[in-house]
Amino acid sequence: MRAAPALVPAGREAELLRALLDELAGSRQSERAVPREQLLALAACKSAIKKGTPLAAEEIRQLVEDWQATEQPYTCPHGCPIAVEIGYQELLRRFKRV
């Protein structure tokens, strides 16, 4: 590997390459090639900031701004939820205040 997309964090290039190769190897021979969107979704997830990664306040602000500007802010590219909306009444119920 000589280069990686800018969105891949430094030091995580090999992990992304292995994940992409695993995805390609896992697709059945009788199927068409893995859709480009699926590979891009995998690359986005592998390149994402992971839980527990320390961030400066400005990095957090920029991350939230970028997240809010996305077309689908409630799921990751694979469709897994990353945010949920809980109403006031639901919060009260969960904390046994109703």
ChimeraX attribute file (.defattr): number of C-alpha atoms within 10 A of each C-alpha:
attribute: neighborCount
match mode: 1-to-1
recipient: residues
	/A:1	6
	/A:2	4
	/A:3	6
	/A:4	14
	/A:5	9
	/A:6	8
	/A:7	11
	/A:8	19
	/A:9	14
	/A:10	10
	/A:11	8
	/A:12	12
	/A:13	18
	/A:14	13
	/A:15	14
	/A:16	20
	/A:17	15
	/A:18	11
	/A:19	16
	/A:20	18
	/A:21	12
	/A:22	11
	/A:23	14
	/A:24	15
	/A:25	11
	/A:26	10
	/A:27	12
	/A:28	10
	/A:29	9
	/A:30	6
	/A:31	7
	/A:32	8
	/A:33	10
	/A:34	14
	/A:35	9
	/A:36	9
	/A:37	11
	/A:38	14
	/A:39	16
	/A:40	14
	/A:41	15
	/A:42	19
	/A:43	20
	/A:44	17
	/A:45	16
	/A:46	20
	/A:47	19
	/A:48	13
	/A:49	14
	/A:50	9
	/A:51	6
	/A:52	6
	/A:53	6
	/A:54	10
	/A:55	11
	/A:56	7
	/A:57	9
	/A:58	9
	/A:59	11
	/A:60	12
	/A:61	12
	/A:62	11
	/A:63	14
	/A:64	11
	/A:65	11
	/A:66	11
	/A:67	13
	/A:68	12
	/A:69	10
	/A:70	9
	/A:71	8
	/A:72	11
	/A:73	15
	/A:74	16
	/A:75	13
	/A:76	16
	/A:77	17
	/A:78	13
	/A:79	10
	/A:80	9
	/A:81	11
	/A:82	9
	/A:83	10
	/A:84	9
	/A:85	7
	/A:86	8
	/A:87	8
	/A:88	9
	/A:89	11
	/A:90	13
	/A:91	12
	/A:92	11
	/A:93	10
	/A:94	10
	/A:95	9
	/A:96	8
	/A:97	9
	/A:98	9
